[in-house]
Amino acid sequence: MALNKADLKADILELLTDMRTRTEISDEEYADRLASAFDNYVKEATINYNYGLIAPNGNVTGQFVGNLE
């Protein structure tokens, strides 16, 4: 699945809106929820591998040829 910037933006806006309604400020909760939003965003990425890496009988070598969606 490709990265979805609109979902990330919506998650961040929801977080900001929710945190503004609080009477108690929690930097820990804010940081945790923001990190979760980015974590979910990155986990949606698709890596398209075309060619370039080899590992005949040892370490993988070469140059990755592909892209990140």
C-alpha positions in Angstrom: 0.0 0.0 0.0 1.3 3.5 -0.8 1.9 6.1 1.8 -1.3 8.1 2.6 -0.5 11.7 3.5 -4.1 12.6 4.0 -4.6 10.0 6.7 -1.4 11.2 8.5 -2.7 14.8 8.3 -6.1 13.7 9.7 -4.5 11.8 12.6 -2.3 14.8 13.5 -5.2 17.2 13.3 -7.3 14.9 15.5 -4.5 14.7 18.0 -4.1 18.5 18.1 -7.8 19.1 18.4 -8.1 16.6 21.2 -5.1 17.9 23.1 -6.5 21.5 23.0 -9.6 20.4 24.8 -7.7 19.0 27.8 -7.4 20.8 31.1 -4.3 18.8 31.9 -1.3 19.0 29.5 0.4 15.7 28.9 3.6 15.9 26.8 4.0 12.2 27.3 0.6 11.4 25.8 1.1 13.9 22.9 4.5 12.5 22.0 3.2 8.9 22.2 0.2 9.6 20.0 2.2 11.6 17.5 4.8 8.8 17.3 2.0 6.3 16.7 0.6 8.4 13.9 4.0 8.5 12.1 4.6 4.8 12.9 1.3 3.9 11.2 2.1 6.1 8.3 5.5 4.6 7.6 4.2 1.0 8.0 1.8 1.7 5.1 4.8 2.1 2.8 5.4 -0.2 -0.1 8.9 -1.0 -1.2 9.3 -1.8 -4.9 12.4 -3.9 -5.4 13.5 -4.2 -9.0 17.1 -5.6 -8.9 20.6 -4.9 -7.7 21.3 -7.0 -4.6 23.1 -10.3 -4.5 24.0 -12.8 -1.7 25.5 -15.9 -3.3 26.9 -17.4 0.0 27.4 -14.5 2.4 26.6 -10.9 3.0 24.2 -9.1 0.7 26.0 -6.7 -1.6 25.2 -4.4 -4.4 23.0 -1.3 -4.8 19.3 -1.4 -4.2 17.4 -0.4 -7.3 13.8 0.4 -6.6 11.6 2.9 -4.9 9.4 3.7 -1.9 5.7 4.4 -2.4 
